[in-house]
Each structure stands twice: as structure tokens, then as C-alpha cells.
Amino acid sequence: MDEEPRGEVVSLLTARTHAYKPHVQLPSEPERTPTPSALPVFTLMGAIMVGSAVLGFFVTIPPSAVCIVTAVAIGLGLVWQFYSEFKAAQTVDTVKATQFEGLWAVQAPENRYVIVEAPLFAYGINMLDVVVAHAEDKGFAPVILSVDEPSGYRTLRVFFDGDTALDHVAARVESMTSPGVEWREGDTHFYAVSASPDADFLSLIHALSTRQESGQLVFETCEERHPDRFGI
């Protein structure tokens, strides 16, 4: 690996990244959980009130009973509306939470930063890339806007079969580690792999492809999908 940059280490955010596994049909936006609708309950409430009024023409219904039925219907409608709004807020929070990834970087002059780790989820960003980032306000982490100087490093993501024993995963990682190739563990079966310009990238791809064909893992390359978007 090249000499590491020196300076203040800060955390950057990459905008609009999505943590999806490879070889899956990927949507352009995160899937939103369907939000419960209050319409059925309000429809039922209206039907109860109208039904009570119609029934009143044929059967003598005490006013207190009508009031109780109406109050119950209104109460059900209000409770369901509150629940719907609560679920909608949860959905928005979940979507926002999947749109960013934090990356460690060393600060350079003029809102520029040097990335010092392989991204686990972002696309189009690699180790030692010089990026431009800007913080919307004091106290907020800078958000990466663009890659100013590509380093020549390349990133891969490797997903081992979840049923693979951890010692076997470690052995396979070690067998595919060579000069200029670094593995960053995302979890026990998921890694980001950073390959320097001097690494034998073709041999790494061949080793991964062979293991993918045998069902041991799947992998993906992490080049840019959309300009300055860093996600799917």
C-alpha cells in the first residue's frame, strides 16, 4: 500500500448509497414499506353513522346508543389515523438511514479529503481517492460531492455463503490475500476488498470467479453507477 496520508482524520458521509447484496434486481430507490391507510376505517365509520340514521326511521334507537356508536366509530378512526402516521414516519426514517455511509478520511486543503478505507456500500469511491466534501452546517459531517482525484485503487465486495464456518471464511480470505490487496470486514461473511494499482487484479478476479462458480461466494465490482451519486 502507498504511504498513508497524514493529517486530521474525519468522518465523511456518502450521499445516496444502498446496502444491497449483488446479483439481485436492484431498484433505483429503496423499497418503502406500505403505509397503512386510514380510509377503510373512516369509510366504516361513515357507514355506521349512515346506517344508524337510516335504522332510526324504522326502529326506535335511544339517543344515547347513537352517541355511543358514533363515539366508538370516531375513536377507531382517530386511532387508525395516528397509527398510519406513526408507520409512515418509521418508513421515512428507515429510508433515510439507508442512504448514507460513513467513511474515514484525512482532511486536505479546500474542502478536499483523502479516503483511507474501502467503502462497504458506496460505489465509485475507492481507497486513497481525493474527494470534495461539504458540510451543510457546523456540527454536521461533510457529505461527499464528487471524486476529485481517483487513486487508481479498485474496490470489490465479497459475500460468503452464510452457512460457511468462520474459520473456513478466514482461510479463504487469507488464500486470496496478496500484495496490494486488503480485506475490510463488514460482518462475518461480508467483506470489502481494496486492490492497489500494483496488485495483481486479474488473479484476484480469477480466484473470486472460481469460488463463485463453486457456490462458495458471490462478488461484485464497485465502479460508479451514476455520476456523483455513489449508489445504485
LOLUMBA-158445 format. One record per residue: residue in three letters; x, y, z of N, C-alpha, C in turn; residue number from 1. Coordinates in steps of 0.05 Angstrom, whole numbers. Example, Ala and Ser with C-alpha at 12.3 -4.5 7.8 and 13.67 -1.06 7.14 Angstrom:
2
{'Ala' {264 -114 156} {246 -90 156} {264 -66 156} 1}
{'Ser' {257 -45 142} {273 -21 143} {258 1 157} 2}
END
This chain:
232
{'Met' {17 -24 0} {0 0 0} {17 25 0} 1}
{'Asp' {9 46 -13} {24 71 -14} {26 83 14} 2}
{'Glu' {44 102 17} {47 116 43} {21 129 50} 3}
{'Glu' {12 125 75} {-14 135 83} {-13 165 86} 4}
{'Pro' {-34 179 78} {-35 208 81} {-35 216 110} 5}
{'Arg' {-24 239 116} {-23 249 144} {-41 274 146} 6}
{'Gly' {-52 277 170} {-69 300 175} {-92 292 193} 7}
{'Glu' {-110 310 197} {-133 305 214} {-152 285 202} 8}
{'Val' {-159 265 217} {-177 244 207} {-206 252 214} 9}
{'Val' {-223 252 194} {-251 260 199} {-269 238 186} 10}
{'Ser' {-294 239 194} {-314 221 182} {-330 236 161} 11}
{'Leu' {-332 225 137} {-348 236 116} {-372 219 111} 12}
{'Leu' {-393 231 99} {-416 216 91} {-418 214 61} 13}
{'Thr' {-425 191 51} {-430 188 22} {-460 190 18} 14}
{'Ala' {-469 207 0} {-498 210 -5} {-509 188 -23} 15}
{'Arg' {-533 179 -16} {-549 161 -33} {-534 135 -39} 16}
{'Thr' {-527 121 -18} {-516 94 -22} {-537 74 -11} 17}
{'His' {-537 50 -22} {-557 30 -13} {-543 4 -8} 18}
{'Ala' {-549 -9 14} {-535 -33 22} {-550 -58 11} 19}
{'Tyr' {-546 -63 -14} {-559 -86 -27} {-537 -107 -33} 20}
{'Lys' {-545 -132 -32} {-527 -153 -40} {-526 -155 -70} 21}
{'Pro' {-504 -166 -81} {-501 -166 -110} {-519 -188 -123} 22}
{'His' {-520 -186 -150} {-534 -206 -166} {-564 -208 -159} 23}
{'Val' {-576 -185 -152} {-604 -183 -146} {-614 -160 -163} 24}
{'Gln' {-639 -161 -172} {-651 -139 -187} {-654 -115 -167} 25}
{'Leu' {-639 -94 -173} {-637 -72 -154} {-656 -49 -162} 26}
{'Pro' {-673 -39 -145} {-689 -16 -151} {-672 9 -151} 27}
{'Ser' {-682 30 -165} {-668 56 -166} {-670 71 -140} 28}
{'Glu' {-690 64 -124} {-695 76 -98} {-701 54 -78} 29}
{'Pro' {-695 59 -52} {-702 38 -32} {-732 32 -32} 30}
{'Glu' {-738 7 -28} {-766 0 -26} {-779 11 -1} 31}
{'Arg' {-802 22 -3} {-815 34 20} {-836 14 31} 32}
{'Thr' {-837 10 57} {-857 -7 69} {-885 5 64} 33}
{'Pro' {-904 -10 54} {-931 1 50} {-942 13 76} 34}
{'Thr' {-952 38 73} {-963 52 97} {-993 46 100} 35}
{'Pro' {-1001 38 124} {-1030 32 128} {-1047 57 122} 36}
{'Ser' {-1069 52 109} {-1087 74 102} {-1110 76 122} 37}
{'Ala' {-1117 101 129} {-1139 106 147} {-1166 105 133} 38}
{'Leu' {-1166 104 106} {-1191 105 90} {-1211 84 98} 39}
{'Pro' {-1202 58 100} {-1222 37 107} {-1237 43 133} 40}
{'Val' {-1222 52 154} {-1235 57 179} {-1254 81 177} 41}
{'Phe' {-1246 102 163} {-1264 125 160} {-1289 118 144} 42}
{'Thr' {-1285 100 124} {-1308 91 108} {-1327 75 126} 43}
{'Leu' {-1316 57 143} {-1332 42 162} {-1347 60 181} 44}
{'Met' {-1333 81 191} {-1345 100 209} {-1368 114 196} 45}
{'Gly' {-1365 122 171} {-1387 136 157} {-1410 117 153} 46}
{'Ala' {-1404 92 146} {-1425 72 142} {-1441 67 167} 47}
{'Ile' {-1427 66 190} {-1441 61 216} {-1459 85 222} 48}
{'Met' {-1449 109 217} {-1466 133 223} {-1490 134 205} 49}
{'Val' {-1485 129 179} {-1508 130 160} {-1528 107 166} 50}
{'Gly' {-1517 84 172} {-1534 61 179} {-1551 67 204} 51}
{'Ser' {-1539 80 223} {-1554 86 248} {-1576 106 241} 52}
{'Ala' {-1570 125 224} {-1591 145 217} {-1614 132 202} 53}
{'Val' {-1607 114 183} {-1628 100 167} {-1644 82 185} 54}
{'Leu' {-1630 67 203} {-1644 49 221} {-1663 64 239} 55}
{'Gly' {-1656 89 245} {-1673 104 263} {-1701 110 252} 56}
{'Phe' {-1704 108 225} {-1730 112 213} {-1749 88 218} 57}
{'Phe' {-1737 65 223} {-1753 40 225} {-1754 30 254} 58}
{'Val' {-1733 34 269} {-1732 24 296} {-1725 47 315} 59}
{'Thr' {-1738 47 338} {-1732 68 357} {-1705 62 371} 60}
{'Ile' {-1686 79 366} {-1659 75 378} {-1655 98 399} 61}
{'Pro' {-1648 91 423} {-1643 112 443} {-1621 130 434} 62}
{'Pro' {-1624 156 438} {-1602 175 430} {-1575 168 442} 63}
{'Ser' {-1576 157 467} {-1550 151 480} {-1536 129 464} 64}
{'Ala' {-1551 109 453} {-1538 88 438} {-1526 99 412} 65}
{'Val' {-1540 118 399} {-1529 130 375} {-1503 145 381} 66}
{'Cys' {-1503 159 404} {-1479 174 412} {-1456 155 417} 67}
{'Ile' {-1462 133 430} {-1441 114 437} {-1429 102 411} 68}
{'Val' {-1446 94 392} {-1437 82 367} {-1420 102 352} 69}
{'Thr' {-1430 127 351} {-1415 148 337} {-1388 153 349} 70}
{'Ala' {-1387 155 376} {-1362 160 390} {-1342 137 385} 71}
{'Val' {-1352 112 386} {-1334 89 381} {-1323 90 352} 72}
{'Ala' {-1340 97 333} {-1331 98 305} {-1310 120 302} 73}
{'Ile' {-1315 143 313} {-1296 165 311} {-1270 158 325} 74}
{'Gly' {-1272 145 349} {-1248 137 363} {-1231 117 347} 75}
{'Leu' {-1244 98 334} {-1229 79 317} {-1215 93 295} 76}
{'Gly' {-1229 112 282} {-1217 127 260} {-1193 143 269} 77}
{'Leu' {-1194 156 292} {-1172 172 302} {-1148 154 310} 78}
{'Val' {-1154 131 322} {-1132 113 330} {-1118 103 305} 79}
{'Trp' {-1133 95 284} {-1121 85 260} {-1105 106 245} 80}
{'Gln' {-1115 131 246} {-1101 153 233} {-1074 157 247} 81}
{'Phe' {-1074 157 274} {-1049 160 289} {-1030 138 282} 82}
{'Tyr' {-1040 113 281} {-1023 90 274} {-1011 93 246} 83}
{'Ser' {-1027 102 227} {-1018 106 200} {-995 126 198} 84}
{'Glu' {-999 149 212} {-978 170 212} {-953 160 225} 85}
{'Phe' {-956 144 247} {-932 133 261} {-916 114 242} 86}
{'Lys' {-930 97 228} {-917 78 210} {-904 93 187} 87}
{'Ala' {-917 114 177} {-905 130 155} {-879 143 164} 88}
{'Ala' {-879 153 189} {-854 166 199} {-832 146 202} 89}
{'Gln' {-839 121 211} {-819 100 214} {-807 93 187} 90}
{'Thr' {-824 92 166} {-815 85 139} {-795 106 129} 91}
{'Val' {-802 132 133} {-784 153 124} {-757 151 138} 92}
{'Asp' {-757 146 165} {-732 144 179} {-716 121 169} 93}
{'Thr' {-729 98 163} {-714 75 152} {-701 81 126} 94}
{'Val' {-716 94 108} {-705 101 82} {-681 120 84} 95}
{'Lys' {-684 140 102} {-662 159 106} {-637 144 116} 96}
{'Ala' {-641 125 134} {-619 111 146} {-603 95 126} 97}
{'Thr' {-615 87 104} {-600 70 85} {-587 87 63} 98}
{'Gln' {-589 113 64} {-579 130 42} {-551 141 47} 99}
{'Phe' {-538 134 69} {-512 145 75} {-493 124 86} 100}
{'Glu' {-468 127 80} {-447 111 92} {-425 129 103} 101}
{'Gly' {-415 124 127} {-393 139 137} {-367 127 129} 102}
{'Leu' {-348 145 121} {-321 136 113} {-300 153 127} 103}
{'Trp' {-279 141 136} {-257 156 148} {-240 168 126} 104}
{'Ala' {-232 193 130} {-216 207 110} {-197 226 124} 105}
{'Val' {-176 234 111} {-157 254 121} {-162 280 107} 106}
{'Gln' {-165 301 123} {-171 327 111} {-148 339 96} 107}
{'Ala' {-154 350 73} {-135 364 57} {-145 393 52} 108}
{'Pro' {-130 411 39} {-139 438 35} {-164 440 17} 109}
{'Glu' {-179 461 20} {-201 469 2} {-223 447 0} 110}
{'Asn' {-233 439 23} {-256 420 24} {-250 394 10} 111}
{'Arg' {-225 387 10} {-217 361 -3} {-207 342 19} 112}
{'Tyr' {-212 316 15} {-206 296 34} {-196 271 20} 113}
{'Val' {-178 256 34} {-167 231 23} {-180 208 38} 114}
{'Ile' {-193 191 23} {-207 168 35} {-186 147 44} 115}
{'Val' {-189 138 69} {-168 119 80} {-180 92 87} 116}
{'Glu' {-203 85 76} {-213 58 80} {-231 51 56} 117}
{'Ala' {-234 25 52} {-251 16 30} {-280 18 37} 118}
{'Pro' {-296 30 20} {-325 32 27} {-339 5 27} 119}
{'Leu' {-357 2 46} {-372 -23 47} {-397 -23 29} 120}
{'Phe' {-408 1 23} {-433 2 9} {-432 21 -15} 121}
{'Ala' {-416 42 -14} {-416 62 -35} {-403 52 -60} 122}
{'Tyr' {-411 63 -83} {-400 56 -109} {-385 81 -119} 123}
{'Gly' {-364 76 -135} {-349 98 -147} {-330 113 -129} 124}
{'Ile' {-325 102 -105} {-305 113 -86} {-286 91 -78} 125}
{'Asn' {-261 97 -77} {-241 77 -71} {-220 88 -51} 126}
{'Met' {-205 69 -40} {-183 77 -22} {-165 97 -34} 127}
{'Leu' {-158 118 -19} {-139 139 -26} {-149 158 -48} 128}
{'Asp' {-174 155 -56} {-186 175 -74} {-187 202 -59} 129}
{'Val' {-182 224 -74} {-186 250 -63} {-213 260 -71} 130}
{'Val' {-230 266 -51} {-257 274 -56} {-262 302 -47} 131}
{'Val' {-283 314 -58} {-292 340 -49} {-317 336 -32} 132}
{'Ala' {-317 347 -8} {-339 344 11} {-346 370 24} 133}
{'His' {-371 373 31} {-380 399 43} {-400 393 65} 134}
{'Ala' {-397 407 88} {-416 404 110} {-437 426 108} 135}
{'Glu' {-462 418 110} {-484 437 107} {-484 458 130} 136}
{'Asp' {-474 449 153} {-474 468 176} {-453 458 196} 137}
{'Lys' {-445 474 214} {-426 466 235} {-438 444 252} 138}
{'Gly' {-422 425 258} {-431 403 274} {-441 379 258} 139}
{'Phe' {-444 383 231} {-452 362 213} {-428 350 198} 140}
{'Ala' {-428 324 194} {-406 312 179} {-407 321 150} 141}
{'Pro' {-384 326 138} {-384 334 109} {-395 311 92} 142}
{'Val' {-410 319 71} {-421 299 52} {-404 300 27} 143}
{'Ile' {-396 277 17} {-380 275 -7} {-396 284 -31} 144}
{'Leu' {-385 303 -46} {-399 313 -70} {-388 301 -96} 145}
{'Ser' {-362 296 -97} {-350 286 -122} {-323 275 -115} 146}
{'Val' {-313 259 -134} {-285 248 -133} {-268 267 -149} 147}
{'Asp' {-249 280 -136} {-232 299 -150} {-208 286 -163} 148}
{'Glu' {-195 268 -149} {-171 254 -159} {-173 224 -154} 149}
{'Pro' {-180 208 -173} {-181 179 -169} {-152 169 -163} 150}
{'Ser' {-151 150 -144} {-124 140 -136} {-114 117 -153} 151}
{'Gly' {-132 104 -167} {-125 80 -182} {-131 54 -167} 152}
{'Tyr' {-139 57 -142} {-148 33 -127} {-175 24 -138} 153}
{'Arg' {-181 -2 -135} {-207 -12 -142} {-219 -28 -119} 154}
{'Thr' {-245 -27 -118} {-259 -40 -95} {-277 -62 -105} 155}
{'Leu' {-278 -84 -90} {-295 -107 -95} {-311 -112 -69} 156}
{'Arg' {-334 -125 -72} {-348 -134 -48} {-353 -164 -51} 157}
{'Val' {-348 -178 -29} {-349 -207 -28} {-368 -216 -7} 158}
{'Phe' {-388 -233 -15} {-408 -243 4} {-404 -274 5} 159}
{'Phe' {-394 -284 27} {-391 -312 30} {-417 -325 38} 160}
{'Asp' {-420 -350 31} {-444 -365 39} {-448 -363 69} 161}
{'Gly' {-472 -355 77} {-477 -351 106} {-474 -376 123} 162}
{'Asp' {-475 -399 110} {-472 -424 125} {-443 -433 128} 163}
{'Thr' {-424 -418 117} {-396 -425 118} {-385 -420 145} 164}
{'Ala' {-371 -439 156} {-358 -436 183} {-338 -413 182} 165}
{'Leu' {-336 -398 204} {-319 -374 204} {-290 -380 199} 166}
{'Asp' {-280 -403 209} {-252 -410 203} {-248 -415 174} 167}
{'His' {-268 -426 160} {-265 -430 131} {-266 -403 116} 168}
{'Val' {-283 -385 126} {-283 -358 114} {-255 -345 117} 169}
{'Ala' {-245 -346 141} {-218 -334 146} {-197 -347 129} 170}
{'Ala' {-198 -373 125} {-178 -387 108} {-181 -378 79} 171}
{'Arg' {-205 -375 69} {-209 -366 42} {-200 -338 37} 172}
{'Val' {-205 -321 57} {-196 -293 55} {-165 -293 54} 173}
{'Glu' {-152 -308 72} {-123 -309 72} {-112 -320 46} 174}
{'Ser' {-125 -340 34} {-115 -351 9} {-116 -332 -14} 175}
{'Met' {-134 -312 -12} {-137 -293 -34} {-124 -266 -27} 176}
{'Thr' {-109 -265 -6} {-95 -240 2} {-67 -241 -10} 177}
{'Ser' {-60 -220 -24} {-34 -218 -37} {-25 -189 -35} 178}
{'Pro' {0 -183 -43} {10 -156 -41} {-8 -136 -55} 179}
{'Gly' {-16 -115 -41} {-33 -94 -53} {-63 -100 -50} 180}
{'Val' {-70 -122 -38} {-98 -130 -34} {-104 -129 -4} 181}
{'Glu' {-124 -114 4} {-132 -112 32} {-162 -118 35} 182}
{'Trp' {-168 -133 56} {-196 -141 61} {-206 -125 85} 183}
{'Arg' {-230 -113 82} {-243 -99 105} {-268 -114 112} 184}
{'Glu' {-270 -124 136} {-293 -140 144} {-317 -122 150} 185}
{'Gly' {-340 -128 136} {-365 -114 142} {-380 -128 164} 186}
{'Asp' {-382 -155 160} {-391 -172 182} {-377 -199 177} 187}
{'Thr' {-386 -220 190} {-371 -245 189} {-370 -258 162} 188}
{'His' {-389 -251 144} {-389 -263 117} {-389 -243 95} 189}
{'Phe' {-384 -218 101} {-385 -197 81} {-360 -179 83} 190}
{'Tyr' {-346 -175 61} {-321 -160 60} {-320 -141 37} 191}
{'Ala' {-307 -118 42} {-299 -101 20} {-269 -106 15} 192}
{'Val' {-262 -109 -10} {-234 -115 -18} {-223 -91 -33} 193}
{'Ser' {-200 -81 -25} {-187 -58 -38} {-162 -68 -51} 194}
{'Ala' {-160 -62 -77} {-136 -71 -93} {-121 -46 -103} 195}
{'Ser' {-96 -44 -96} {-80 -22 -104} {-73 -24 -134} 196}
{'Pro' {-63 -2 -146} {-56 -3 -175} {-34 -24 -180} 197}
{'Asp' {-18 -31 -160} {3 -50 -164} {-6 -79 -159} 198}
{'Ala' {-30 -83 -150} {-39 -110 -143} {-45 -126 -169} 199}
{'Asp' {-43 -152 -166} {-50 -170 -189} {-80 -173 -190} 200}
{'Phe' {-94 -154 -202} {-123 -153 -201} {-135 -176 -216} 201}
{'Leu' {-124 -183 -239} {-135 -205 -255} {-134 -231 -240} 202}
{'Ser' {-112 -236 -225} {-111 -261 -209} {-132 -261 -187} 203}
{'Leu' {-137 -238 -175} {-157 -236 -155} {-185 -241 -166} 204}
{'Ile' {-190 -230 -189} {-216 -234 -202} {-219 -264 -209} 205}
{'His' {-198 -276 -219} {-199 -305 -226} {-205 -322 -201} 206}
{'Ala' {-191 -316 -179} {-196 -331 -154} {-224 -328 -144} 207}
{'Leu' {-235 -304 -145} {-262 -299 -137} {-282 -313 -155} 208}
{'Ser' {-277 -311 -181} {-296 -323 -201} {-296 -354 -197} 209}
{'Thr' {-273 -366 -192} {-272 -395 -188} {-289 -403 -164} 210}
{'Arg' {-286 -388 -143} {-301 -394 -118} {-331 -388 -121} 211}
{'Gln' {-337 -368 -138} {-365 -362 -142} {-378 -384 -158} 212}
{'Glu' {-364 -395 -178} {-375 -417 -194} {-380 -442 -177} 213}
{'Ser' {-364 -445 -156} {-367 -469 -139} {-387 -464 -116} 214}
{'Gly' {-399 -440 -115} {-420 -434 -95} {-410 -425 -68} 215}
{'Gln' {-384 -419 -66} {-373 -411 -40} {-379 -381 -34} 216}
{'Leu' {-383 -365 -55} {-387 -336 -50} {-399 -324 -75} 217}
{'Val' {-407 -299 -72} {-413 -282 -95} {-398 -256 -91} 218}
{'Phe' {-392 -242 -113} {-377 -217 -110} {-387 -198 -132} 219}
{'Glu' {-380 -172 -127} {-387 -152 -146} {-365 -131 -148} 220}
{'Thr' {-363 -118 -171} {-345 -95 -173} {-360 -70 -165} 221}
{'Cys' {-346 -49 -158} {-358 -26 -146} {-352 0 -160} 222}
{'Glu' {-351 -2 -187} {-347 22 -202} {-372 40 -201} 223}
{'Glu' {-369 65 -210} {-391 84 -208} {-415 75 -224} 224}
{'Arg' {-438 77 -212} {-463 71 -226} {-476 96 -238} 225}
{'His' {-476 118 -222} {-487 144 -231} {-467 166 -223} 226}
{'Pro' {-462 186 -240} {-443 207 -234} {-449 220 -207} 227}
{'Asp' {-429 221 -189} {-431 235 -164} {-454 227 -147} 228}
{'Arg' {-464 202 -150} {-486 193 -134} {-477 172 -114} 229}
{'Phe' {-458 155 -121} {-445 136 -103} {-463 114 -94} 230}
{'Gly' {-485 109 -108} {-503 88 -101} {-514 74 -126} 231}
{'Ile' {-534 57 -122} {-547 43 -144} {-562 62 -161} 232}
END
